[in-house]
Amino acid sequence: MPEEKTVIELEGINKTFPAVRALDNVSLSVKSGEVRGLVGENGAGKSTLIKIITGAYTKDSGTMIFEGNEITRNSPLISKGLGIYAVYQDVMVTPDLSVAENFFLGQQPKIGPFINWKKMYKESMEFLENIGLDINVRKSIKELSIAESEMITISKALWQKPRLVIFDEPTAVLTRNETKILFQIIDELKNQGTAVIYISHNLEEVFDICDTVTVLKDGATVGTYTTEELENVEKLIPLMVGRSIEEMYLKKDTEPGRELLRVENLSGERFENISFHVRAGEVVGFFGLVGAGRTEIARALFGADLLKEGKIVVEGKDVSIKTPKDALMKGIGYLPEDRRKQGIFLQQDIDFNINIINFDKVMTGPIINYGKAHSQAREYIDKLSIKIGSIFQPVSELSGGNQQKVIIARWLCKNTDVLIFDEPTVGIDVGTKSEIYKLFGEILSSNKGIILISSYLPELMGMSDRIYVISNGRMAGEVHKKDFSEEFLLTLAMKNIVSREKVKEAV
């Protein structure tokens, strides 16, 4: 392993936006071959700090030293020239070009005046095979899944041989196997002496991959610690939010009420023969591995996807749901997994996003009373403590956690009897997660029911009264709270996929 030396050193960094002090005297240094976790709630200053390092923002004051040289003027082009490479949650590749072209972008090998396509395909294919990825390098990026596109972005980090790589929520769309490959790539970066900054709201990952952790809170540095001295997530969370992990999953045990929803033998595009029920005052969890069919079941129940057969009973009556409008009329709401593409209108303002399905409540005859609509939006913004500048601010300007709260505000306003939350806390900081869990309690106290789809077992076991496990599109079992265990739930999730030996190996 190359000799350790300081790659980047930030000293007394300050950054202020109108009415907001984003960074307050922040200091940070990362050595070659070191993986530094950077954690904090939304609004803690992580994104601002990263944008200063990559040159997207200009610091107000402070010093940035890169490999011994002070950087007095920075920009994305300058930082790239220094060897700084960033991998963001939003895939940063050129969609219309092939995988190979993305690897060789701006550096295409040539034979005379012509591009050497054979060499491009051969070298990029061998590179991906060496790190365990089976992706056709001749395909355009737009033909790949979101996860595959993300893996190409991550792989390019190793390909570029950078001096510093910043990973910002890299595993949000990755499968467990792809996450393992990512960690192998990070290990290889460490071995070649690259400094790594790793940002993730999945704090277990921080302990899996990071050597050290810097905690930010309200734009200031709380401290930097080794993962060994912190030991576990339970000791890290109070540094970030001032509360323990036990307090996050505080959910009062309630006696379930009447049956709100029952489905029998539901079959759709990627699932079959699914039956379950939801009662007032309870959280029903759905667990399964990636591709198990959980989201497809939710979308079909909401009328967004085709339902081939099955029976849906709402409040004791058989109903037909063929469109989302049908589901709304029957009191079923859905917060989709991909909130940015399916759940929110990014370029529209906050007021519009909350009221889009609630204008019927503020009609005066055939005319929308916009004064009442604005008041309605503000009521739920206050209720959910959504941090905004104005209700007419584009929702794209909000943090991920506040965007998610806007969607929840929309559905709370709609007042549906059954709410389906599909991966509601992915990419959201622990403080906002805790606020969303508290909202669950308010929803349940109004004699409503919740379906919670989550890949994060501590969350699912902490919040659910019962968990249905889906394996390869089929129901693998119903588990009650007294029987919850990660090993048992994972075993059920693999029931229809692999042999018993593989199950034992996986758990």
FENZI-V457736 format. One line per field, one symbol per residue. phi: phi as a letter, one per 30 degrees, with the letter a starting at -180 (. if undefined). psi: psi as a letter, one per 40 degrees, with the letter a starting at -180 (. if undefined). A space follows every 50 residues. Layout:
phi->???
psi->???
//
This chain:
phi->.eddbddbbcbhdbabceibcdbbhdbabbcdicccdbbldejdjedddd ddddidccddajbbcbhicdcdbbaeddddddjcbcccddecbcddcded dddceibddbcidcdddededdddddddddcjccbdddddeddcdedddd ddddddddddhdcbbccchdceccdddddddedddddddedciddbcbca dddddeddccdbbcccbhicddlbbdddddiadeddeeddbibdddddcd bddcdecddcbbbbhdbbdbaahcbabbcdibccdbbldeidjddddddd ddidbdcdakccbchicdbcbcbededddciccbcddcddcccbcedddd eddddecbdddbdcidcdddddddddddeddddchddbcadcdeddddde ddddddddeeddddiddbcccchdcdicddddeddddddedddddcicbb cccaccdeddddcccbbcccbhibdclcccedcdaedddddddceccbdd ddddddc
psi->hihhihdhhhhfhihhihehgdhgfhihhhihehhhihiiihededdddd dddeedihidiihhhhfehhhdhiiddddddefhhhhidhhgihdeiidd dddehefhiihbeihgddddddddddddddeehghheeiideeiiddddd dddddddddefidhhhhhfdedeiiddddddddddddddddeehihhhhi egdddddddidihhhihfeihdihiidddddiddedddddefiiddddfh hhhihiaihdhhihfhhadfiifhhiihiheihhihiiihededdddddd deedihhdiihhhhfehhihheiddddddefhihhidgdddeeigdeiid ddddedeeddefhgbehhgddddddddddddddefhhidieehhedeiid ddddddddddddddfidhhhhhfeeheiidddddddddddddddeffiih hhhiehddddddeidihhhhhfeiheihhideehiddddddddedediid dddddd.
//
